[in-house]
């Protein structure tokens, strides 16, 4: 599990940089070509990160427990951020439907996968 730690951090950093560039907080030049390039880099970074997560293997119960706790905390933080974003945008009367779709997808995936594992 430790063999790809540096590459995981680099891919996560690339994902965060691509997201920051996409949001454009410093009002950089945002041409359509620039936007498409950043979206492509973001997509590649997310796919690469997904490969690292999918490829994880555990050598003992302790490593598996750490991975489960990490996933659980990540789910909680992601859901909390989406809920805060939904509340803020609702109060501003500019609710983006994709925030609701993302939160619903997270909740439904957790329920369906949990039910599937319990039925096995």
Secondary structure in CASP SS format (residue, H / E / C, confidence):
PFRMAT SS
TARGET T0000
AUTHOR 0000-0000-0000
METHOD secondary structure of the structure
MODEL  1
X C 1.00
X H 1.00
X H 1.00
X H 1.00
X H 1.00
X H 1.00
X H 1.00
X H 1.00
X H 1.00
X H 1.00
X H 1.00
X H 1.00
X H 1.00
X H 1.00
X H 1.00
X H 1.00
X H 1.00
X H 1.00
X H 1.00
X H 1.00
X H 1.00
X H 1.00
X H 1.00
X C 1.00
X C 1.00
X C 1.00
X C 1.00
X C 1.00
X C 1.00
X C 1.00
X C 1.00
X H 1.00
X H 1.00
X H 1.00
X H 1.00
X H 1.00
X H 1.00
X H 1.00
X H 1.00
X H 1.00
X H 1.00
X H 1.00
X H 1.00
X H 1.00
X H 1.00
X H 1.00
X H 1.00
X H 1.00
X H 1.00
X H 1.00
X H 1.00
X H 1.00
X H 1.00
X H 1.00
X C 1.00
X C 1.00
X C 1.00
X C 1.00
X C 1.00
X C 1.00
X H 1.00
X H 1.00
X H 1.00
X H 1.00
X H 1.00
X H 1.00
X H 1.00
X H 1.00
X H 1.00
X H 1.00
X H 1.00
X H 1.00
X H 1.00
X H 1.00
X H 1.00
X H 1.00
X H 1.00
X H 1.00
X H 1.00
X H 1.00
X H 1.00
X H 1.00
X H 1.00
X H 1.00
X H 1.00
X H 1.00
X H 1.00
X H 1.00
X H 1.00
X H 1.00
X H 1.00
X C 1.00
X C 1.00
X C 1.00
X C 1.00
X C 1.00
X H 1.00
X H 1.00
X H 1.00
X H 1.00
X H 1.00
X H 1.00
X H 1.00
X H 1.00
X H 1.00
X H 1.00
X H 1.00
X H 1.00
X H 1.00
X H 1.00
X H 1.00
X H 1.00
X H 1.00
X H 1.00
X H 1.00
X H 1.00
X H 1.00
X H 1.00
X H 1.00
X C 1.00
END
